[in-house]
Amino acid sequence: MSEVTNIPQLRFPEFSDEWEEKKLGDVTSWSSGGTPSKAVPHYWNGKIPWISASSMKGKYFIDSKLKITLEGLKAGSKLAPKNSILLLVRGSMLFKKIPFGLAETDVAFNQDVKCLKVLGESTFDFIYYWFCHSENHLLNMVTGTGIGAGKLETSYVQLMNVNIPEFLEQEKIAAFLTTVDNKIEQLSKKQELLKEYKKGLMQQIFSQVTRFKADDGCDFPDWEEKKLGDVSVRGTSNISANQLEDNNGDYKIYGAAGHLKNIDFYTEEDCYVAIVKDGAGAGRIMLLEAKTSVLGTLAIIKAKQGNDINFLYWLIQTINFRKYVVGSTIPHIYYRDYQAEKLRIPSLSEQTKIANFLSFIDSKIEQVGKQLDESKQFKKALLQQMFV
């Protein structure tokens, strides 16, 4: 008796049959899209969503900023029916990810996109999740076009093996993974809503539309206009990355992108704000913990006595650093310039209340972000184990 190998590692207990190996091209039919002439105005601004690389985000495609008319559809595009799969086969983003998804309604699409209709006893959502499972393989198949774009050779993609179970097992797998996707979508929306909520709160707080009360219910004193340099002091670092190659320890050191590594010393005894001062990230702000260090590419901002460093972290985020950027080749910002920024400053007690409140919102966003990352990792593990 030969060993059965064409079965997944993780499976619903009511199924035991071996999966059938087929070619993707045998279970799908492919068609190409097109672009109506931009020189003909009545082809555009209609009601039919026109899908291109820029609108291929998320699992479902239902709308697009660009829409065409029925005349435009007949003159240069194609219609992908509901529940077909749209796959980007040419574009610069193919070097990083493979955009694909399900048409949730009838949509038009351009020449860089292929429409896949699922045939026979295969379900469209099972094949969609097969694409999720196979994305890394597809990424390895991307080649260059010579003009900066990536390309998926459709004839090779159609020859890929697709292992397919019976119809009921396909449905159960797809339904389970859809539940996981729904959870990911809910967490993503929750995270975005919290970020928007925080953004709105910051606008209200720093414009003083919203004010806090003292613990005894009394009003805090009026805010005073001061310069950033009046409430902060600049620190410096002369540490370079090449100094740290053989240095390891228990203390964190940060660079423009965040935590670099742990080393055996620290330069800052207390909590402080670090601001990236060079390069494309100039103006990026970090609140860093005590007993850490930064590279010399970051400026160090400390609170003067009578001010809360956690509040200054939030306050500094209201500064538009773009107006202080100098240098056309390598952007740079200087403390000597932005220290003159005029800001409204509350009393120390109100600073602390504001900082604690915004930090609480941030912790909620971080918590949801952690749940989102865990859900994405869970889905990734499921895709590896539930498909052959």
N, C-alpha and C positions, 0 to 999 in steps of 0.2 A: 504494500500500500504506500503510495507516494505521499510525501509530506505536503500539507496544505500551507502555502506561504502567502497567497494573495489575499490576506485578510488584515485588517487594522489592529493596532495594539489595544485600542480602547473601543469597546463596542457595546451596544445595547444587548442585554442577555437573550432576548427572544430571537436574535438572528445568528446564524451559524454558517450559512452558505458562503462559498468562496466568491470573491468579487470577480467580475468579468473585465478583462483588459481590452480596451478599445483605443482608437486614435481620436484625438479631439476633433479632427476633420470629419470623422464618421458620425459624430453625435451632434454636430452643429453645422449650420449653413452660414456662409459669410457674405457680406455685401459691403460695398464702399460708399462713402458719402461724397459730398461736394459743396462748393461755395457758389451761391448765385453771384452774378456780377454786382460789385459794389457801385458800379456806374449807373445802375438802374434803380432809382429810388423806390419804385413801387414793389421791388423784390424784398424790401426790408421794412422793419418796424411793424411787422404783422403780429399774429398771435401764436405762431408755431415756434417753440423754443428750438434754438439752433445750437447744438452741443459742439464745443471745441475743447481744446486742452484746458483753457482757463476756467471752464465751467464744470470740469470733471472732478468734483470734490464730494467726498462722502460715498455712501453705499447706493443711494438712489438719485437718479437724474430726472428732475421734473420741470426745471426752469432754467433759464439762461438770460443774461443781460441782453444778448443779441437774439432777436426773433425775426423770422421771415414770414412772408405771405404765402398763400397757396400758389401764386404765380412764381414766386421765388423757388418754392419747392419743386415745381414742375420744370423750372428753367435751369436748375443746377445742383439741387441737393437730393437727398433720399430721406425716407421716413423709416425710423426704427420703431417697431410696434411695442406696445407695453409688454413688459417681462422679457424683452430681449436684453442681451448683454452688450454693452458698449466698451470697446477696448482701444486705448490710444496706441498706435503703432509707429508714430513718428512725432518727435518733439524733444526739446532739450531736457525736459523733466524726466525722460525715460532713464537717464543716467543715475537718478536718485530713487525713483519709485515707478511702479507700473500703474497708471490710472485706469481703473475699470469700474463698472458699476451696472446697476439694473435700471432700465428705463421704466419709470413708474407710470408714465403715460406715453402716448405717441410723441416722439420728438424727431426733429431733423438733426443731421450731423455732418461734419465736414470731411474732407478727404484724408485727414490724418487719423481718422477714427474708423474702426470696423464695427459693424453690427453683427452679432452672433445670435442666430435663432436656434434654439435647442430642439433637437429632433427625437423621434422615437419615444422610448421608455425612460428617457432622462428628464429630470426636472430642472428648470432654469435656476432655481435657488441652490440646488446641489452643485451645479456646474459653476455658479458664482463662487461658492465656497471652495471649490477645487482651485479656482484662480487665486483665492486668498492663500490656500495651502502652497501653491506653486509660484508665488511671486518672486522668491529668491532665485528660483530656476530661470524664470523669465528675465530677471535682471541680468543674469549671466549671459543671456542670449542677445542682449542689446549690442548693436554695432554702431559705429559712427557713420555719418553721411558725408563728411568732408566739409560741411558748412556749420558745424557746431551742434547739430541736432543728433539725437539718437534714433535708431530704427530697429523695429522688431520685424524680422523677415517672416511674413505670415505663413509661407509654405512650410517653414520649420516648426512654427507654433502648431500648425494643424497636424503635424506628425507626432506631437507629444502624446505619450501614453496617458490615458485616463482610466483608472480602475473604478468600476461602477457596480454598486450593489443592486439588489432588487428595489423596485419602485418604493415600497413602504419604508425600507431602511433609508433610502435617499431622503424621503420626506421627514423622517424622524430626526436625522442628522441636521438637516437644514433648519427645522423648527427649533431644535435645541440651540444651534449656533445663532439663530435670529434672536432668541431670548438673551443670549450673551451680548449681542450687538445692541439690543435695545437698552441694556444696562449701561453699556459704554456711552451710548448717545445721551442717556439721562444724566450721567455724571458729567459729560462734556458740557451739556447745557447748564447744569447747576454751577459748574466752574465759571462759565462765561457770565452767567447772571451775577454771581458773587463779585466777579471782577468789575462788571459794570456798576454794581451797587457801591463798591469801594470807590470807584472813580467819581461817581456822583456825590458820595459823602465827602470826599476830599475837596471837591469844588465848593460844596456848601460850607464846610468847616473853615477853609482858608479864605473864603470870601466873607466869613462871619455871618452867613445866613443862619447857620446852626451854631448855637453856643452851648457850652456845658455849664452846669451849676456846681458850686462848691458842695462839699459833703453836708454842710449845714443848710443847703438850699439857697444860699445867697448867690448873687451874681458875682462873677469874677471881674476884676478891673478891666478897663478898656485896653485893647491891644495898642502897642506902640510901634511906630515905624522906625525900623533900624536897618542898618546894612548887615549883610551876612557876616562881614568881618567884625561887626560889633559883638556878635554872639558866638563866634567860632574862631578857632586858631588852626593854622595849617601845620601839619607835620610832613616829614619827608622820609623817603626810603632810598637807599643806594644799593639795594640788593638786586643782582642780576640773575637770570635763570641759570647761566653757566656756572655760577658759584655753588649751585645746589645739587649738582650731578651725583656726588657721592655722599650727600648729607641726608640722613634719615633720623627720625625721632618721633616725638609725641605731639609736636606743635604744628598747627596748620599754617601754610603760607598760601596767599592768594595772588592770582594774576588777573588779567583783563577778562578771562573767560570763567573765573571762579576759582575754586579750590584746586591748587596744583599738586601738592603732595604734603607730607608731614616731615618736619625737620627737627633738629635738636636744640633750637633756640627760638625765642620770640622777641619782638621789639616793642610791642604795644601792650602795656599793662592793663588798660581798660578798654571797654567797648568803644568803637569809633566808626566813622563813615569813610569809605574809600570811594574815590571817583576816578574812573579811567580817564587819563589825560591825553593819550595818544591814539592815533589810528581811527579805524571805522567805528569803534565802540566808544569814542570820546564822549564823555557825559554820562556813561553808565554808572549807576550808583549801587553800592552794596553797604549794608549794615553788618559789620564784622564783630565777632565776639572778642572778649579779652584774651590776652596771652596768645596772640597770633601776629603774623607779619604780612607785608605785601611787597611785590616787586616794585622797582623804581618807576615803572610805567603808570603807577597809581598815585594819586594825591591822597593824603591823609587829612581828614577834617575831624577836629575834636571840639567838644563844647566848652565854652568859657564858663567859669563859675556862675551859678545862678540860672543855667540852662540845661535842658534835658537832651542828651545825645540821641535818644530814640525819637524825640519830637523833631530834632533837626534833620534826621533821616527823612521823615515825611515832608518836612518843609522844603528841603532841597529838591525834592522831586517836582515841586511846582515851578522850578526855574527852567527857562528855555535856554539850554546851553548852546543851541545852534548859533545864537547871535554872538557868542563868545569864541567861536571856532576861528582859528587862523591857520594859514598854510594851505596851499592848493594841492600839494602832492600828498603830504601826510597831515591830516587834521590834528590840531592841538588846541587844548584849552588851558588857560593859566588862572590860578587862584587869584593872582593880583588883579585880574580883570573882573571875574565874577564875584569876588568878595564885596564889590561895590553894589551888588544887586540889593535894591530896597525891598524889604519884606515887613509884613505886619507880625509882631511878636507878642504872644500873650504872656501872662505871669507863669512862673515856674509850675505852680500847682495845676493850672489849666493845661500847660504843655504836657504834663505827665498824664492827665486824664485823656487828652487827645491821643497821645502816643499809645497808651494802653488799649484804647478802643480800636484804633486802626490795626494794631498788632493782633488783637483778637480776631478781627475780620480776616487778616492775612493768614492766621493759623487755620481758620476754617477753609480758606482757599487751598492751603497746603494739604490739609487733610483730605479734601475732595480730590486733589491732584494725585495724592498717594493711592487712593482708592481707584482712580482712573488708570493709573499705571499698572496696578495689580490686576485689574480686569483685562487690560490689554495683554498682559503676560499670560493670564489664564487662557485667553482665547488663542494666543500663539501656541501654547502647549497642547490645547485641544486639537488645533488644526494639524499639528505634527503627529498626533496619536490616532485621530479619527479617520485619517485618509491613508491610503496605501501609496 
